[in-house]
Amino acid sequence: MGFTSYMDTALEEARAAAARGEVPVGAVIVRGGAVIARAGNRTRELSDPTAHAEVLALRAACAAAGSERIEGADLYVTLEPCPMCAAAISFARVARLYYGAADPKSGGVAQGARVFAQPQCHHAPEVYDGIGADASAELLRRFFAERRLSP
Ligand SMILES: [Zn+2]
């Protein structure tokens, strides 16, 4: 059985977020070979600082599963998760985390808080980084470049 990446779907969510004026980050959750949730950032729309793509996708996936845990699930996200999202991914018992671009400013997986490496973290997913990183980084770069240019 080959590996199917769902990063293209996550990138679609990131592009849709950019079109809504949100920081372009998208997330997809896959379980048993099926997409069970997909989301993009909605912090501005919802006036909710916790409405990151990963959190919204986790909420939807857990609600659909009727459980606060989604063991065996894979989460794809276009950008390295922040510490809040990394903690939520751990709480949900996500099995594998695939992310795109590294986030030196706000990331909490490979740098900064390194949430999964802390002894207080009771479940760490397998982590695969750099999946579709170039497309994700380019999307973010363009988004912020356009914002700087706009009045
Ligand atoms: Zn986050």
Backbone and ligand atoms as CSV (ligand in chain L), in Angstrom:
chain,resi,resn,atom,element,x,y,z
A,1,MET,N,N,0.844,-1.194,0.000
A,1,MET,CA,C,0.000,0.000,0.000
A,1,MET,C,C,0.878,1.242,0.000
A,2,GLY,N,N,0.693,2.103,-0.970
A,2,GLY,CA,C,1.524,3.295,-1.068
A,2,GLY,C,C,1.059,4.410,-0.156
A,3,PHE,N,N,1.897,5.404,-0.028
A,3,PHE,CA,C,1.577,6.554,0.811
A,3,PHE,C,C,0.817,7.585,-0.015
A,4,THR,N,N,-0.340,7.985,0.453
A,4,THR,CA,C,-1.096,9.044,-0.203
A,4,THR,C,C,-1.001,10.295,0.645
A,5,SER,N,N,-0.488,11.360,0.068
A,5,SER,CA,C,-0.406,12.617,0.812
A,5,SER,C,C,-1.686,13.419,0.617
A,6,TYR,N,N,-2.164,13.963,1.694
A,6,TYR,CA,C,-3.340,14.834,1.631
A,6,TYR,C,C,-2.947,16.299,1.749
A,7,MET,N,N,-1.629,16.557,1.526
A,7,MET,CA,C,-1.169,17.941,1.675
A,7,MET,C,C,-1.790,18.854,0.616
A,8,ASP,N,N,-2.082,18.312,-0.581
A,8,ASP,CA,C,-2.731,19.149,-1.602
A,8,ASP,C,C,-4.089,19.642,-1.112
A,9,THR,N,N,-4.806,18.793,-0.414
A,9,THR,CA,C,-6.105,19.186,0.139
A,9,THR,C,C,-5.908,20.251,1.224
A,10,ALA,N,N,-4.884,20.083,2.042
A,10,ALA,CA,C,-4.586,21.082,3.074
A,10,ALA,C,C,-4.224,22.425,2.422
A,11,LEU,N,N,-3.482,22.348,1.319
A,11,LEU,CA,C,-3.117,23.585,0.600
A,11,LEU,C,C,-4.352,24.259,0.010
A,12,GLU,N,N,-5.315,23.468,-0.444
A,12,GLU,CA,C,-6.584,24.048,-0.928
A,12,GLU,C,C,-7.259,24.832,0.197
A,13,GLU,N,N,-7.274,24.259,1.395
A,13,GLU,CA,C,-7.862,24.950,2.546
A,13,GLU,C,C,-7.085,26.220,2.877
A,14,ALA,N,N,-5.760,26.168,2.725
A,14,ALA,CA,C,-4.928,27.352,2.998
A,14,ALA,C,C,-5.252,28.459,1.998
A,15,ARG,N,N,-5.406,28.083,0.727
A,15,ARG,CA,C,-5.743,29.088,-0.304
A,15,ARG,C,C,-7.118,29.692,-0.034
A,16,ALA,N,N,-8.059,28.868,0.376
A,16,ALA,CA,C,-9.402,29.370,0.690
A,16,ALA,C,C,-9.337,30.328,1.878
A,17,ALA,N,N,-8.467,30.040,2.847
A,17,ALA,CA,C,-8.297,30.938,3.998
A,17,ALA,C,C,-7.760,32.286,3.525
A,18,ALA,N,N,-6.766,32.259,2.647
A,18,ALA,CA,C,-6.202,33.509,2.124
A,18,ALA,C,C,-7.283,34.330,1.424
A,19,ALA,N,N,-8.150,33.655,0.670
A,19,ALA,CA,C,-9.223,34.347,-0.052
A,19,ALA,C,C,-10.207,35.007,0.921
A,20,ARG,N,N,-10.282,34.483,2.150
A,20,ARG,CA,C,-11.150,35.088,3.180
A,20,ARG,C,C,-10.416,36.164,3.976
A,21,GLY,N,N,-9.147,36.421,3.632
A,21,GLY,CA,C,-8.363,37.410,4.365
A,21,GLY,C,C,-7.737,36.864,5.632
A,22,GLU,N,N,-7.709,35.522,5.737
A,22,GLU,CA,C,-7.108,34.887,6.913
A,22,GLU,C,C,-5.687,34.437,6.564
A,23,VAL,N,N,-4.829,34.345,7.568
A,23,VAL,CA,C,-3.495,33.804,7.343
A,23,VAL,C,C,-3.648,32.421,6.703
A,24,PRO,N,N,-3.000,32.200,5.550
A,24,PRO,CA,C,-3.242,30.970,4.796
A,24,PRO,C,C,-2.599,29.721,5.397
A,25,VAL,N,N,-3.339,29.073,6.248
A,25,VAL,CA,C,-2.935,27.779,6.805
A,25,VAL,C,C,-4.137,26.858,6.688
A,26,GLY,N,N,-3.911,25.639,6.230
A,26,GLY,CA,C,-4.988,24.671,6.073
A,26,GLY,C,C,-4.627,23.344,6.708
A,27,ALA,N,N,-5.651,22.607,7.152
A,27,ALA,CA,C,-5.422,21.316,7.811
A,27,ALA,C,C,-6.457,20.294,7.348
A,28,VAL,N,N,-6.027,19.049,7.309
A,28,VAL,CA,C,-6.896,17.939,6.916
A,28,VAL,C,C,-6.640,16.784,7.875
A,29,ILE,N,N,-7.711,16.120,8.289
A,29,ILE,CA,C,-7.554,14.934,9.145
A,29,ILE,C,C,-8.096,13.727,8.405
A,30,VAL,N,N,-7.280,12.681,8.389
A,30,VAL,CA,C,-7.598,11.454,7.658
A,30,VAL,C,C,-7.597,10.293,8.646
A,31,ARG,N,N,-8.612,9.461,8.518
A,31,ARG,CA,C,-8.664,8.274,9.384
A,31,ARG,C,C,-9.266,7.141,8.565
A,32,GLY,N,N,-8.614,5.997,8.614
A,32,GLY,CA,C,-9.099,4.844,7.856
A,32,GLY,C,C,-9.191,5.134,6.365
A,33,GLY,N,N,-8.259,5.932,5.852
A,33,GLY,CA,C,-8.228,6.221,4.420
A,33,GLY,C,C,-9.258,7.229,3.943
A,34,ALA,N,N,-9.975,7.858,4.867
A,34,ALA,CA,C,-10.988,8.845,4.471
A,34,ALA,C,C,-10.733,10.182,5.160
A,35,VAL,N,N,-11.004,11.256,4.439
A,35,VAL,CA,C,-10.916,12.589,5.041
A,35,VAL,C,C,-12.097,12.766,5.992
A,36,ILE,N,N,-11.828,12.989,7.269
A,36,ILE,CA,C,-12.933,13.155,8.223
A,36,ILE,C,C,-13.123,14.616,8.635
A,37,ALA,N,N,-12.133,15.472,8.317
A,37,ALA,CA,C,-12.301,16.897,8.601
A,37,ALA,C,C,-11.281,17.682,7.803
A,38,ARG,N,N,-11.648,18.880,7.416
A,38,ARG,CA,C,-10.722,19.795,6.750
A,38,ARG,C,C,-11.117,21.214,7.134
A,39,ALA,N,N,-10.120,22.058,7.312
A,39,ALA,CA,C,-10.406,23.420,7.761
A,39,ALA,C,C,-9.246,24.344,7.435
A,40,GLY,N,N,-9.567,25.629,7.356
A,40,GLY,CA,C,-8.546,26.659,7.240
A,40,GLY,C,C,-8.702,27.630,8.399
A,41,ASN,N,N,-7.706,28.470,8.577
A,41,ASN,CA,C,-7.758,29.485,9.634
A,41,ASN,C,C,-9.031,30.321,9.544
A,42,ARG,N,N,-9.647,30.593,10.683
A,42,ARG,CA,C,-10.817,31.480,10.729
A,42,ARG,C,C,-10.764,32.395,11.955
A,43,THR,N,N,-9.557,32.780,12.362
A,43,THR,CA,C,-9.440,33.578,13.591
A,43,THR,C,C,-10.135,34.928,13.462
A,44,ARG,N,N,-9.993,35.566,12.283
A,44,ARG,CA,C,-10.606,36.896,12.109
A,44,ARG,C,C,-12.114,36.766,11.982
A,45,GLU,N,N,-12.539,35.852,11.122
A,45,GLU,CA,C,-13.983,35.672,10.889
A,45,GLU,C,C,-14.729,35.367,12.185
A,46,LEU,N,N,-14.148,34.512,13.020
A,46,LEU,CA,C,-14.839,34.079,14.237
A,46,LEU,C,C,-14.461,34.919,15.459
A,47,SER,N,N,-13.571,35.901,15.266
A,47,SER,CA,C,-13.040,36.670,16.404
A,47,SER,C,C,-12.600,35.723,17.506
A,48,ASP,N,N,-11.798,34.743,17.097
A,48,ASP,CA,C,-11.413,33.671,18.017
A,48,ASP,C,C,-9.932,33.355,17.814
A,49,PRO,N,N,-9.102,33.748,18.779
A,49,PRO,CA,C,-7.654,33.518,18.617
A,49,PRO,C,C,-7.291,32.039,18.590
A,50,THR,N,N,-8.219,31.163,18.973
A,50,THR,CA,C,-7.916,29.720,18.954
A,50,THR,C,C,-8.408,29.054,17.668
A,51,ALA,N,N,-8.993,29.812,16.761
A,51,ALA,CA,C,-9.581,29.199,15.555
A,51,ALA,C,C,-8.533,28.938,14.482
A,52,HIS,N,N,-7.434,28.309,14.880
A,52,HIS,CA,C,-6.416,27.875,13.924
A,52,HIS,C,C,-6.953,26.683,13.143
A,53,ALA,N,N,-6.405,26.478,11.941
A,53,ALA,CA,C,-6.865,25.391,11.069
A,53,ALA,C,C,-6.861,24.040,11.797
A,54,GLU,N,N,-5.793,23.763,12.535
A,54,GLU,CA,C,-5.685,22.456,13.204
A,54,GLU,C,C,-6.777,22.288,14.257
A,55,VAL,N,N,-7.011,23.352,15.038
A,55,VAL,CA,C,-8.022,23.266,16.106
A,55,VAL,C,C,-9.409,23.064,15.508
A,56,LEU,N,N,-9.720,23.820,14.442
A,56,LEU,CA,C,-11.045,23.679,13.817
A,56,LEU,C,C,-11.215,22.281,13.231
A,57,ALA,N,N,-10.157,21.756,12.619
A,57,ALA,CA,C,-10.237,20.404,12.042
A,57,ALA,C,C,-10.380,19.360,13.152
A,58,LEU,N,N,-9.641,19.539,14.248
A,58,LEU,CA,C,-9.745,18.591,15.367
A,58,LEU,C,C,-11.151,18.610,15.976
A,59,ARG,N,N,-11.705,19.816,16.143
A,59,ARG,CA,C,-13.056,19.919,16.710
A,59,ARG,C,C,-14.061,19.181,15.838
A,60,ALA,N,N,-13.955,19.396,14.517
A,60,ALA,CA,C,-14.899,18.760,13.595
A,60,ALA,C,C,-14.713,17.241,13.590
A,61,ALA,N,N,-13.464,16.806,13.574
A,61,ALA,CA,C,-13.198,15.361,13.521
A,61,ALA,C,C,-13.665,14.671,14.798
A,62,CYS,N,N,-13.402,15.293,15.944
A,62,CYS,CA,C,-13.795,14.703,17.224
A,62,CYS,C,C,-15.318,14.713,17.383
A,63,ALA,N,N,-15.950,15.790,16.936
A,63,ALA,CA,C,-17.415,15.848,16.994
A,63,ALA,C,C,-18.013,14.736,16.147
A,64,ALA,N,N,-17.452,14.527,14.943
A,64,ALA,CA,C,-17.959,13.480,14.052
A,64,ALA,C,C,-17.731,12.102,14.655
A,65,ALA,N,N,-16.615,11.947,15.356
A,65,ALA,CA,C,-16.281,10.650,15.961
A,65,ALA,C,C,-17.021,10.450,17.282
A,66,GLY,N,N,-17.579,11.528,17.835
A,66,GLY,CA,C,-18.242,11.424,19.136
A,66,GLY,C,C,-17.268,11.094,20.249
A,67,SER,N,N,-16.053,11.609,20.117
A,67,SER,CA,C,-15.011,11.299,21.099
A,67,SER,C,C,-14.009,12.435,21.127
A,68,GLU,N,N,-13.379,12.656,22.292
A,68,GLU,CA,C,-12.347,13.689,22.344
A,68,GLU,C,C,-11.009,13.159,21.837
A,69,ARG,N,N,-11.001,11.883,21.446
A,69,ARG,CA,C,-9.775,11.286,20.914
A,69,ARG,C,C,-10.042,10.660,19.553
A,70,ILE,N,N,-9.073,10.822,18.666
A,70,ILE,CA,C,-9.193,10.202,17.334
A,70,ILE,C,C,-7.930,9.374,17.083
A,71,GLU,N,N,-7.789,8.334,17.884
A,71,GLU,CA,C,-6.622,7.455,17.748
A,71,GLU,C,C,-6.510,6.926,16.321
A,72,GLY,N,N,-5.285,6.837,15.842
A,72,GLY,CA,C,-5.043,6.294,14.502
A,72,GLY,C,C,-5.192,7.308,13.389
A,73,ALA,N,N,-5.566,8.539,13.727
A,73,ALA,CA,C,-5.779,9.549,12.688
A,73,ALA,C,C,-4.462,10.209,12.264
A,74,ASP,N,N,-4.453,10.679,11.019
A,74,ASP,CA,C,-3.338,11.455,10.492
A,74,ASP,C,C,-3.785,12.894,10.332
A,75,LEU,N,N,-2.953,13.841,10.727
A,75,LEU,CA,C,-3.279,15.252,10.534
A,75,LEU,C,C,-2.237,15.871,9.608
A,76,TYR,N,N,-2.729,16.491,8.545
A,76,TYR,CA,C,-1.873,17.214,7.594
A,76,TYR,C,C,-2.125,18.694,7.790
A,77,VAL,N,N,-1.055,19.459,7.918
A,77,VAL,CA,C,-1.219,20.909,8.043
A,77,VAL,C,C,-0.083,21.578,7.281
A,78,THR,N,N,-0.408,22.708,6.644
A,78,THR,CA,C,0.552,23.321,5.722
A,78,THR,C,C,1.714,24.010,6.431
A,79,LEU,N,N,1.540,24.315,7.705
A,79,LEU,CA,C,2.583,25.028,8.452
A,79,LEU,C,C,2.836,24.307,9.782
A,80,GLU,N,N,4.049,24.386,10.254
A,80,GLU,CA,C,4.381,23.794,11.554
A,80,GLU,C,C,3.395,24.289,12.615
A,81,PRO,N,N,2.763,23.392,13.355
A,81,PRO,CA,C,1.793,23.811,14.374
A,81,PRO,C,C,2.419,24.677,15.469
A,82,CYS,N,N,1.623,25.604,15.994
A,82,CYS,CA,C,2.046,26.428,17.125
A,82,CYS,C,C,1.922,25.566,18.391
A,83,PRO,N,N,2.408,26.059,19.527
A,83,PRO,CA,C,2.315,25.258,20.756
A,83,PRO,C,C,0.875,24.883,21.134
A,84,MET,N,N,-0.078,25.793,20.936
A,84,MET,CA,C,-1.477,25.484,21.263
A,84,MET,C,C,-1.985,24.305,20.427
A,85,CYS,N,N,-1.726,24.369,19.137
A,85,CYS,CA,C,-2.209,23.310,18.249
A,85,CYS,C,C,-1.471,22.003,18.510
A,86,ALA,N,N,-0.179,22.089,18.784
A,86,ALA,CA,C,0.581,20.873,19.084
A,86,ALA,C,C,0.000,20.196,20.317
A,87,ALA,N,N,-0.360,20.977,21.334
A,87,ALA,CA,C,-0.963,20.400,22.542
A,87,ALA,C,C,-2.300,19.754,22.204
A,88,ALA,N,N,-3.108,20.426,21.385
A,88,ALA,CA,C,-4.418,19.867,21.007
A,88,ALA,C,C,-4.246,18.571,20.217
A,89,ILE,N,N,-3.239,18.528,19.345
A,89,ILE,CA,C,-2.947,17.318,18.556
A,89,ILE,C,C,-2.576,16.171,19.497
A,90,SER,N,N,-1.807,16.486,20.525
A,90,SER,CA,C,-1.440,15.476,21.520
A,90,SER,C,C,-2.667,14.996,22.292
A,91,PHE,N,N,-3.494,15.944,22.748
A,91,PHE,CA,C,-4.695,15.580,23.519
A,91,PHE,C,C,-5.617,14.672,22.708
A,92,ALA,N,N,-5.699,14.921,21.398
A,92,ALA,CA,C,-6.607,14.156,20.534
A,92,ALA,C,C,-6.017,12.791,20.154
A,93,ARG,N,N,-4.769,12.547,20.568
A,93,ARG,CA,C,-4.107,11.264,20.281
A,93,ARG,C,C,-3.932,11.001,18.789
A,94,VAL,N,N,-3.684,12.088,18.042
A,94,VAL,CA,C,-3.399,11.939,16.609
A,94,VAL,C,C,-2.150,11.066,16.459
A,95,ALA,N,N,-2.206,10.107,15.518
A,95,ALA,CA,C,-1.104,9.148,15.383
A,95,ALA,C,C,0.081,9.717,14.618
A,96,ARG,N,N,-0.225,10.448,13.531
A,96,ARG,CA,C,0.838,10.960,12.678
A,96,ARG,C,C,0.548,12.410,12.294
A,97,LEU,N,N,1.579,13.241,12.377
A,97,LEU,CA,C,1.465,14.651,11.995
A,97,LEU,C,C,2.377,14.902,10.807
A,98,TYR,N,N,1.777,15.383,9.721
A,98,TYR,CA,C,2.543,15.760,8.528
A,98,TYR,C,C,2.410,17.264,8.380
A,99,TYR,N,N,3.522,17.979,8.379
A,99,TYR,CA,C,3.389,19.409,8.145
A,99,TYR,C,C,4.326,19.913,7.063
A,100,GLY,N,N,3.968,21.088,6.525
A,100,GLY,CA,C,4.702,21.655,5.396
A,100,GLY,C,C,5.863,22.505,5.856
A,101,ALA,N,N,5.677,23.818,5.770
A,101,ALA,CA,C,6.769,24.734,6.069
A,101,ALA,C,C,7.068,24.799,7.565
A,102,ALA,N,N,8.335,24.997,7.890
A,102,ALA,CA,C,8.731,25.269,9.268
A,102,ALA,C,C,8.280,26.688,9.613
A,103,ASP,N,N,7.993,26.932,10.889
A,103,ASP,CA,C,7.560,28.261,11.316
A,103,ASP,C,C,8.458,28.776,12.439
A,104,PRO,N,N,9.568,29.414,12.053
A,104,PRO,CA,C,10.515,29.893,13.067
A,104,PRO,C,C,9.891,30.919,14.009
A,105,LYS,N,N,8.845,31.637,13.545
A,105,LYS,CA,C,8.241,32.695,14.367
A,105,LYS,C,C,7.306,32.145,15.436
A,106,SER,N,N,6.487,31.147,15.064
A,106,SER,CA,C,5.436,30.700,15.989
A,106,SER,C,C,5.363,29.188,16.157
A,107,GLY,N,N,6.243,28.459,15.531
A,107,GLY,CA,C,6.179,27.000,15.593
A,107,GLY,C,C,6.477,26.466,16.986
A,108,GLY,N,N,5.867,25.318,17.290
A,108,GLY,CA,C,6.085,24.731,18.614
A,108,GLY,C,C,6.396,23.251,18.567
A,109,VAL,N,N,6.811,22.770,17.370
A,109,VAL,CA,C,7.102,21.339,17.235
A,109,VAL,C,C,8.610,21.102,17.151
A,110,ALA,N,N,9.245,21.709,16.130
A,110,ALA,CA,C,10.678,21.504,15.919
A,110,ALA,C,C,11.511,22.596,16.569
A,111,GLN,N,N,10.834,23.608,17.087
A,111,GLN,CA,C,11.539,24.741,17.702
A,111,GLN,C,C,10.637,25.339,18.773
A,112,GLY,N,N,11.138,26.371,19.404
A,112,GLY,CA,C,10.340,27.013,20.462
A,112,GLY,C,C,10.001,26.044,21.569
A,113,ALA,N,N,8.698,25.893,21.829
A,113,ALA,CA,C,8.251,25.071,22.965
A,113,ALA,C,C,8.542,23.588,22.783
A,114,ARG,N,N,8.692,23.120,21.524
A,114,ARG,CA,C,8.919,21.686,21.258
A,114,ARG,C,C,8.001,20.829,22.123
A,115,VAL,N,N,6.722,21.071,21.950
A,115,VAL,CA,C,5.697,20.487,22.820
A,115,VAL,C,C,5.823,18.966,22.950
A,116,PHE,N,N,6.041,18.283,21.834
A,116,PHE,CA,C,6.032,16.814,21.879
A,116,PHE,C,C,7.248,16.236,22.595
A,117,ALA,N,N,8.278,17.068,22.781
A,117,ALA,CA,C,9.506,16.578,23.407
A,117,ALA,C,C,9.507,16.789,24.922
A,118,GLN,N,N,8.445,17.415,25.440
A,118,GLN,CA,C,8.415,17.710,26.873
A,118,GLN,C,C,7.899,16.510,27.671
A,119,PRO,N,N,8.434,16.310,28.858
A,119,PRO,CA,C,7.962,15.173,29.680
A,119,PRO,C,C,6.479,15.296,30.053
A,120,GLN,N,N,5.938,16.525,30.009
A,120,GLN,CA,C,4.519,16.718,30.342
A,120,GLN,C,C,3.605,16.354,29.172
A,121,CYS,N,N,4.204,16.030,28.028
A,121,CYS,CA,C,3.410,15.626,26.859
A,121,CYS,C,C,3.194,14.113,26.934
A,122,HIS,N,N,1.941,13.693,27.080
A,122,HIS,CA,C,1.657,12.274,27.327
A,122,HIS,C,C,1.440,11.464,26.060
A,123,HIS,N,N,1.292,12.140,24.940
A,123,HIS,CA,C,1.196,11.420,23.663
A,123,HIS,C,C,1.857,12.262,22.584
A,124,ALA,N,N,2.844,11.699,21.934
A,124,ALA,CA,C,3.488,12.405,20.818
A,124,ALA,C,C,3.206,11.650,19.531
A,125,PRO,N,N,2.711,12.346,18.513
A,125,PRO,CA,C,2.512,11.678,17.223
A,125,PRO,C,C,3.857,11.455,16.535
A,126,GLU,N,N,3.873,10.567,15.545
A,126,GLU,CA,C,5.022,10.522,14.643
A,126,GLU,C,C,4.963,11.818,13.830
A,127,VAL,N,N,6.100,12.456,13.622
A,127,VAL,CA,C,6.115,13.752,12.933
A,127,VAL,C,C,6.916,13.658,11.638
A,128,TYR,N,N,6.302,14.120,10.552
A,128,TYR,CA,C,6.969,14.187,9.249
A,128,TYR,C,C,6.872,15.620,8.755
A,129,ASP,N,N,8.012,16.278,8.609
A,129,ASP,CA,C,7.969,17.685,8.212
A,129,ASP,C,C,8.420,17.875,6.761
A,130,GLY,N,N,8.228,19.081,6.264
A,130,GLY,CA,C,8.700,19.436,4.927
A,130,GLY,C,C,7.836,18.918,3.792
A,131,ILE,N,N,6.626,18.391,4.088
A,131,ILE,CA,C,5.737,17.870,3.041
A,131,ILE,C,C,5.058,19.061,2.348
A,132,GLY,N,N,5.367,19.280,1.086
A,132,GLY,CA,C,4.773,20.416,0.371
A,132,GLY,C,C,5.199,21.751,0.954
A,133,ALA,N,N,6.376,21.788,1.545
A,133,ALA,CA,C,6.826,22.989,2.265
A,133,ALA,C,C,6.946,24.206,1.347
A,134,ASP,N,N,7.450,24.002,0.129
A,134,ASP,CA,C,7.672,25.139,-0.766
A,134,ASP,C,C,6.361,25.833,-1.120
A,135,ALA,N,N,5.349,25.049,-1.473
A,135,ALA,CA,C,4.051,25.625,-1.847
A,135,ALA,C,C,3.441,26.371,-0.662
A,136,SER,N,N,3.570,25.805,0.516
A,136,SER,CA,C,3.020,26.426,1.718
A,136,SER,C,C,3.734,27.729,2.042
A,137,ALA,N,N,5.050,27.713,1.990
A,137,ALA,CA,C,5.837,28.912,2.310
A,137,ALA,C,C,5.558,30.017,1.298
A,138,GLU,N,N,5.416,29.631,0.021
A,138,GLU,CA,C,5.150,30.618,-1.032
A,138,GLU,C,C,3.793,31.288,-0.823
A,139,LEU,N,N,2.815,30.484,-0.428
A,139,LEU,CA,C,1.469,31.005,-0.159
A,139,LEU,C,C,1.510,32.040,0.978
A,140,LEU,N,N,2.227,31.725,2.045
A,140,LEU,CA,C,2.352,32.638,3.185
A,140,LEU,C,C,3.121,33.898,2.781
A,141,ARG,N,N,4.211,33.700,2.022
A,141,ARG,CA,C,5.034,34.838,1.624
A,141,ARG,C,C,4.201,35.823,0.789
A,142,ARG,N,N,3.448,35.279,-0.187
A,142,ARG,CA,C,2.626,36.137,-1.043
A,142,ARG,C,C,1.552,36.862,-0.240
A,143,PHE,N,N,0.928,36.134,0.680
A,143,PHE,CA,C,-0.141,36.717,1.504
A,143,PHE,C,C,0.380,37.928,2.279
A,144,PHE,N,N,1.525,37.766,2.933
A,144,PHE,CA,C,2.037,38.864,3.746
A,144,PHE,C,C,2.615,39.978,2.884
A,145,ALA,N,N,3.186,39.639,1.724
A,145,ALA,CA,C,3.701,40.664,0.803
A,145,ALA,C,C,2.543,41.536,0.313
A,146,GLU,N,N,1.419,40.905,-0.030
A,146,GLU,CA,C,0.263,41.666,-0.521
A,146,GLU,C,C,-0.316,42.553,0.576
A,147,ARG,N,N,-0.288,42.053,1.819
A,147,ARG,CA,C,-0.816,42.852,2.931
A,147,ARG,C,C,0.047,44.085,3.172
A,148,ARG,N,N,1.370,43.907,3.046
A,148,ARG,CA,C,2.261,45.041,3.256
A,148,ARG,C,C,2.031,46.107,2.189
A,149,LEU,N,N,1.675,45.670,0.964
A,149,LEU,CA,C,1.493,46.610,-0.134
A,149,LEU,C,C,0.143,47.315,-0.056
A,150,SER,N,N,-0.842,46.649,0.559
A,150,SER,CA,C,-2.182,47.235,0.565
A,150,SER,C,C,-2.240,48.405,1.541
A,151,PRO,N,N,-3.053,49.427,1.258
A,151,PRO,CA,C,-3.095,50.648,2.066
A,151,PRO,C,C,-3.641,50.391,3.469
L,1,ZN,ZN,ZN,-1.964,26.892,16.026
